[in-house]
């Protein structure tokens, strides 16, 4: 129940992080009034009246390149959300080390039946099953060999999880890059307008600069939650891997006295 509450709280924080900048985008281009309620910026008011203002104009009024950058930002954000949800579903104790597996292996080891324990691992594929199976495959080689096998299998499972998590990091790093590219594109258009003698249209220049900066804001909206979730889930995965290693060694603790048969094989007479 606590896990559900924490998940809902995290989703509410992420939604708030995304909604607040969108609300600011919706207020873009609103009229500026003085204390008496008179419009101070008539150019901005006229522009809003003619074009409708708001987020729609920011996206579709930034030219073809700007539109493509905004769509890339939307796609990057959607992928980040997908990989975050995917990792949140994957990196859970019930997925990595299911209770049925743990109960079955512990019961089999209590009976001293290694073959039965391996069958339980085959029936419940998971990261923990892979680690325990690797240990069982080196039972006859001694306890040190078992420890090395557990470490190697744990590193492999950790790498598999890390490869899934890396996609969140990729999306988080792409966001600011796309936003910066949009800012550069907007500044190029601004200076082109200045070079062509458009210095007198201050409202148009301010609009171009504003559109350029909003792409940077959009990139940061994708990046900040993405980086936060990446490091949070990576640390959680590392803790679970260490826990699985410890539990595997505890399950196999009874095999500590397993000795390797080093009796030389007698040569057959010729």
For each residue, the residues with C-beta under 8 A, 3 or more apart:
1: 4 5
2: 5 6
3: 6 7
4: 1 7 8
5: 1 2 8 9
6: 2 3 9 10
7: 3 4 10 11 88
8: 4 5 11 12
9: 5 6 12 13
10: 6 7 13 14
11: 7 8 14 15
12: 8 9 15 16
13: 9 10 16 17
14: 10 11 17 18 225
15: 11 12 18 19
16: 12 13 19 20
17: 13 14 20 21 221 224 225
18: 14 15 21 22 221 225
19: 15 16 22 23
20: 16 17 23 24
21: 17 18 24 25 217 218 221
22: 18 19 25 26 55
23: 19 20 26 27
24: 20 21 27 28
25: 21 22 28 54 55 58 214
26: 22 23 54 55
27: 23 24 30
28: 24 25 53 54 55 58 210 214
29: 44 47 48 53 54 57
30: 27 44 48 53
31: 39 40 41 44 45 48
32: 39 40 41 44
33: 36 37 38 39 40
34: 37 38 40
35:
36: 33
37: 33 34
38: 33 34
39: 31 32 33 42 45
40: 31 32 33 34
41: 31 32 44 45
42: 39 45 46
43: 46 47 202 203
44: 29 30 31 32 41 47 48 203
45: 31 39 41 42 48 49
46: 42 43 49 50
47: 29 43 44 50 51 53 203 207
48: 29 30 31 44 45 51 52 53
49: 45 46
50: 46 47
51: 47 48 57 61
52: 48 56 57
53: 28 29 30 47 48 57
54: 25 26 28 29 57 58
55: 22 25 26 28 58 59
56: 52 59 60
57: 29 51 52 53 54 60 61
58: 25 28 54 55 61 62 210 211 214
59: 55 56 62 66 67 70
60: 56 57 67
61: 51 57 58 66 207 211
62: 58 59 65 66 67 69 70 182 185 186 211 215
63: 66 67 185 189
64: 67 68
65: 62 68 69 185
66: 59 61 62 63 69 70 182 185 186 211 215
67: 59 60 62 63 64 70 71
68: 64 65 71 72
69: 62 65 66 72 73 178 181 182 185 215
70: 59 62 66 67 73 74 182 215 218
71: 67 68 74 75
72: 68 69 75 76 178
73: 69 70 76 77 175 178 179 182 215 218 219 222
74: 70 71 77 78
75: 71 72 78 79
76: 72 73 79 80 171 174 175 178 222
77: 73 74 80 81 171 175 221 222
78: 74 75 81 82
79: 75 76 82 83 167 171
80: 76 77 83 84 168 171 172 175 222 225 226
81: 77 78 84 85
82: 78 79 85 86
83: 79 80 86 87 164 165 167 168 171
84: 80 81 87 88 168 225 226 229 233
85: 81 82 88 89
86: 82 83 89 90 164
87: 83 84 90 91 164 165 168 229 233
88: 7 84 85 91 92 233
89: 85 86 92 95
90: 86 87 95 96 161 164
91: 87 88 95 96 161 233 236 237 240
92: 88 89 95 96
93: 96 97 240
94: 97 98 99
95: 89 90 91 92 98 126
96: 90 91 92 93 126 127 128 157 240 244
97: 93 94 101 102 126 127 128 240 243 244 247
98: 94 95 101 102 124 126 128
99: 94 102 103
100: 103 104 124
101: 97 98 104 105 120 121 124 126 128 129 132
102: 97 98 99 105 106 128 247
103: 99 100 106 107
104: 100 101 107 108 117 120 123 124
105: 101 102 108 109 117 120 121 132 251
106: 102 103 109 110 251
107: 103 104 110 111
108: 104 105 111 113 114 116 117 120
109: 105 106 112 113 114 117 251 252 254
110: 106 107
111: 107 108 116
112: 109 254
113: 108 109 116 117
114: 108 109 117 118 136 139
115: 118 119
116: 108 111 113 119 120
117: 104 105 108 109 113 114 120 121 132 136
118: 114 115 121 122 133 136
119: 115 116 122 123
120: 101 104 105 108 116 117 123 124
121: 101 105 117 118 124 125 129 130 132 133 136
122: 118 119 125 129 133
123: 104 119 120
124: 98 100 101 104 120 121 129
125: 121 122 129 130
126: 95 96 97 98 101 129 130
127: 96 97 130 131 157 160 161 241 244
128: 96 97 98 101 102 131 132 244 247 248
129: 101 121 122 124 125 126 132 133
130: 121 125 126 127 133 134 153 156 157
131: 127 128 134 135 150 153 154 157 244 245 248
132: 101 105 117 121 128 129 135 136 248 251 252
133: 118 121 122 129 130 136 137 153
134: 130 131 137 138 149 150 152 153
135: 131 132 138 139 146 149 150 153 248 252
136: 114 117 118 121 132 133 139
137: 133 134 149
138: 134 135 141 145 146 148 149
139: 114 135 136 146 255 258
140: 258 260 261
141: 138 145 146 260
142: 145 146 258 259 260
143: 146 147 252 255 256 257 258
144: 147 148
145: 138 141 142 148 149
146: 135 138 139 141 142 143 149 150 252 255 258
147: 143 144 150 151 249
148: 138 144 145 151 152
149: 134 135 137 138 145 146 152 153
150: 131 134 135 146 147 153 154 245 248 249 252
151: 147 148 154 155 245
152: 134 148 149 155 156
153: 130 131 133 134 135 149 150 156 157
154: 131 150 151 157 158 241 244 245
155: 151 152 158 159
156: 130 152 153 159 160
157: 96 127 130 131 153 154 160 161 241 244
158: 154 155 161 162 237 238 241
159: 155 156 162 163
160: 127 156 157 163 164
161: 90 91 127 157 158 164 165 237 241
162: 158 159 165 166 234 237
163: 159 160 166
164: 83 86 87 90 160 161 167
165: 83 87 161 162 168 169 230 233 234 237
166: 162 163 169 170
167: 79 83 164 170 171
168: 80 83 84 87 165 171 172 226 229 230 233
169: 165 166 172 173 226 227 230
170: 166 167 173 174
171: 76 77 79 80 83 167 168 174 175 222 226
172: 80 168 169 175 222 223 226 227 230
173: 169 170 176 177 223
174: 76 170 171 177 178 222
175: 73 76 77 80 171 172 178 179 218 219 220 221 222 223 226
176: 173 179 180 216 219 220 223
177: 173 174 180 181 219
178: 69 72 73 76 174 175 181 182 215 218 219
179: 73 175 176 182 183 215 216 217 218 219 220
180: 176 177 183 184 215 216 219
181: 69 177 178 184 185 215
182: 62 66 69 70 73 178 179 185 186 212 214 215 216 218 219
183: 179 180 186 187 212 213 215 216
184: 180 181 187 188 212
185: 62 63 65 66 69 181 182 188 189 212 215
186: 62 66 182 183 189 190 208 209 211 212 213 215
187: 183 184 190 191 209 212
188: 184 185 191 192
189: 63 185 186 192 193 208 212
190: 186 187 193 194 205 208 209 212
191: 187 188 194 195
192: 188 189 195 196
193: 189 190 196 198 201 204 205 208
194: 190 191 198 199 205
195: 191 192
196: 192 193
197: 200
198: 193 194 201 204 205
199: 194 205
200: 197
201: 193 198 204 205
202: 43 205 206
203: 43 44 47 206 207
204: 193 198 201 207 208
205: 190 193 194 198 199 201 202 208 209
206: 202 203 209 210
207: 47 61 203 204 210 211
208: 186 189 190 193 204 205 211 212
209: 186 187 190 205 206 212 213
210: 28 58 206 207 213 214
211: 58 61 62 66 186 207 208 214 215
212: 182 183 184 185 186 187 189 190 208 209 215 216
213: 183 186 209 210 216 217
214: 25 28 58 182 210 211 217 218
215: 62 66 69 70 73 178 179 180 181 182 183 185 186 211 212 218 219
216: 176 179 180 182 183 212 213 219 220
217: 21 179 213 214 220 221
218: 21 70 73 175 178 179 182 214 215 221 222
219: 73 175 176 177 178 179 180 182 215 216 222 223
220: 175 176 179 216 217 223 224
221: 17 18 21 77 175 217 218 224 225
222: 73 76 77 80 171 172 174 175 218 219 225 226
223: 172 173 175 176 219 220 226 227
224: 17 220 221 227 228
225: 14 17 18 80 84 221 222 228 229
226: 80 84 168 169 171 172 175 222 223 229 230
227: 169 172 223 224 230 231
228: 224 225 231 232
229: 84 87 168 225 226 232 233
230: 165 168 169 172 226 227 233 234
231: 227 228 234 235
232: 228 229 235 236
233: 84 87 88 91 165 168 229 230 236 237
234: 162 165 230 231 237 238
235: 231 232 238 239
236: 91 232 233 239 240
237: 91 158 161 162 165 233 234 240 241
238: 158 234 235 241 242
239: 235 236 242 243
240: 91 93 96 97 236 237 243 244
241: 127 154 157 158 161 237 238 244 245
242: 238 239 245 246
243: 97 239 240 246 247
244: 96 97 127 128 131 154 157 240 241 247 248
245: 131 150 151 154 241 242 248 249
246: 242 243 249 250
247: 97 102 128 243 244 250 251
248: 128 131 132 135 150 244 245 251 252
249: 147 150 245 246 252 253
250: 246 247 253
251: 105 106 109 132 247 248
252: 109 132 135 143 146 150 248 249 255
253: 249 250 256
254: 109 112
255: 139 143 146 252 258
256: 143 253
257: 143
258: 139 140 142 143 146 255
259: 142
260: 140 141 142
261: 140
262:
263:
264:
265:
266:
267:
268:
269:
270:
